[in-house]
Amino acid sequence: MPHRTRIKICGLTRAADLRHAAAAGADAVGFVLYPPSARALTPAQAGELARLLPSFVMPVLLFVNPSAAEVQAGLAAVPQALLQFHGDETPAQCQALAQGRPYLRAARIPLGADAARFDLLEYAQQHAGAQALLLDAQVPGYGGAGHAFDWTAFNWSHPALNASSRLVLSGGLTPANVADGVRLLRPWAVDVSSGVEAARGIKCPELIERFIAAVRLADAAAA
């Protein structure tokens, strides 16, 4: 069967945006439980939004260097959520915080020529317990800044990466460039936040639709 790239729309803060993302075909939506973020929600707010999701759309809770109590508060509000650790958590900390639940681990890759110095194979091995690796650009504030790392810095066909089943491409994706990323990496999924926004935390319905359409066209072209 042709590969179908999954799509996650992250940083949702409004019910209208959530409904539109789900209706447009998003497979997952992300809620940021990191107070310094411009897209931050409380666990209670995330829970309210998650209750609006239709079946088979996965809520994802994004944490940055959380305490065990913060993770538990998020899961109490959104018990069906997939976890995403986006800070400086060690493999052992991720495992302890997840307590047996599946989770995503963000790999924060330096911008520019420094990307090639990031040992992605070693990182993937270290975080073998993660369900998937989310590849983001290393920027101040732990993501959401609209910057892409150098996609040509890595050998995406390396079997240790399992790109088509384990990698989530993120960082600086837009409706204009996501098809290129899908064609180059053949990732399991793509993740977008600022690239479909009209303002910080405010998603644009037209950009969401264009983003999802671009991914589907890239999938069809590769079939």
N, C-alpha and C positions, 0 to 999 in steps of 0.2 A: 504493500500500500504506500502511496505517496506520504512523505513526512508532513505533518501539520504542526507548524510552529505555534506553540502556545503564547498567549499574550496577557501580560499583567499591566494594568494601569495603576500606578502607585501615587500616594499622596492625596487621596481623595478626602475631601472635607465636607462635602455637601450632598444631600440626598439626591438632588437633581442630577449631579454629575455621576453619582453611583448608578442611578437608573439608566442614564444614557450609555455609560460604559458597558453595562450588562446587556442592554438591548442591542448595542452595536456589535457584540460578539466577543467581549473580553472573557478570558477564561478565569482570571483572578483579579482581585483588587487589593491594593495595599493601604493599610492604615498606619501612620507614623506615630509611634508612642515614644517620642523623643522630645521632651519639652522645648529645647532650644530651636527646634525646627519651625519654619514659618508654616509648615503643614501639620503641625502637631495636633493630636487629639488626646483627650483623656480616655481611659478605658471605657467609661460610661458612654462617651460620644461614639467611640468605635462600635460598641455593642448596639447602639441605636441604629447606626448605619448598616451593620451586618445583618440585622433582622429584616432589612429591606431586600436582601439579595435573593434572586431566584435560585432554584436548585441547580447544583453543578457549577456554580460560580464560587471559587474558593477565596475566602478572606485570608489575608496575610498580615500578620502583626510585625512591624519593623521596630526593632530595639537597637539601641546603641549603648553598649557597656552597661546593661541593666543589672539590677539586683534580682535575687530570686523572688522577692516580694513583688517587684514590678512585673515580672513575667507572669506570676500567679494572678495578679490583678487583671492583666490583659486577658488571660485564658478564662478567668471567671466571667468576664464580660463577653468574650467571643470564644466559646469552648471548642468550636469546630475549626479554629484558625490553624494555619500553617505558620510556623515561626520563622523570622528572618533576623539574623544577627549581623549587624552592619558596622560594628565598631572595632575594637581591638581585642575581642574575646579570643582566648586560646582554644584549641580543640577540646581540652578538658573542661573548660568553662562552658563551652557550647553544649557539650554532652550533659553536664550537670544541670544547666538551666533548662534544657529541653526535657529532661526526665523521661527519656524514651520516646518522645514525640518526634515526628519528622521535622526537619528544619533546613532552611537555606543559609549558606554562609557567604557573605560578600567578600570578594577579593578586590581590594582597593588598589588599582594599578596606576603607577605614576604616569603623568602626562609626558608627551613628547618622546624624545630618545631614551628617557629613563625607563620606559615601559619594558624594553628588552632586557633590562637588568632584573626584572621581577621573575623569580623562578616559579612559574605557574605550575609546572609538573610537581615540584616539591610541595607547593601549597595544596594542590589537589590530593596528594598523598597524605599530608598532615591532617586534612579535613575529610578523610575518607568516610567519616560518620555522617557527614551532611548528605541530605537527599540530593542537593544540587549546589553548584557554585554559581553565585551571581557576580558577574564581572562588571565592575563599576570603575570610574575614574577616581583617583585619589585627589580630593579637593578639600578645602576647609569646610567644616560643617557636615562632613559625612554624607556627601551625595546631594542630588537634587539641584546641582548648579548648571546643568546643561553642557558639560564638557565630555568629549569622547576621548578615550585613550587610543593609541595607535593599534588598529586592528591587525596590521601586517607584522606585528612584532612576535607573533607566536605561530607555531605549527599546529593548526587546529585539527589536522587529521591524525595527530598522535593518539594511539589507542588508549593511553593512560588518561586522556581528558574525557573520552566518551562524550564528545560535544553534542551529538544528536539526542542524547538521553540524560545529560547531566549539566550542561552549561546553559546559563541564562545571560544573555547579552543585555547590558544596561549602560547608562552613562552617555548623555548627549544624543540619544536617539530622537529622531523627528520623522514626520511623514516623508521627508525628502531623502533621508539617508538609511532608513531601516531596511529597505530592500537590499541595499548593498551589504549590510551587515549579515542579513539572513543568507545571502548567496555565498558570502565568504566563509562564515563560521558554520553554517547549518546547525544552529543551536537548538536545544530543546525548546527554549522560550526566549522571548524578548520582554523587557521591562522599561516602561516610559513614565516620566513624571512631568518635568518642565517642558518637554517637547510637545505636549498637547495642552498647554495652559495659555489662557488669556492673561492671567496674572498669577502670582504665587498662591498656590492652593485652589485656584479657580480654573477648572478645566473648560476647554472649548469643545463643544459637541462636534463641530466641523473637523477640527484637528484629530479628534479621536476616531472619527469615521475614516478620515484619510489615512491615518496611521494603520488601522486594521486592514483597510483595503490594500495598502502597499504590501503588508505582510502576506496576505492571501495571494496577491499577484506573484510575489516572489516564490511562494510555495508552488503555485501552479506552473511557473516557468521551469522549476527544477524537477517536476514530475516526469 
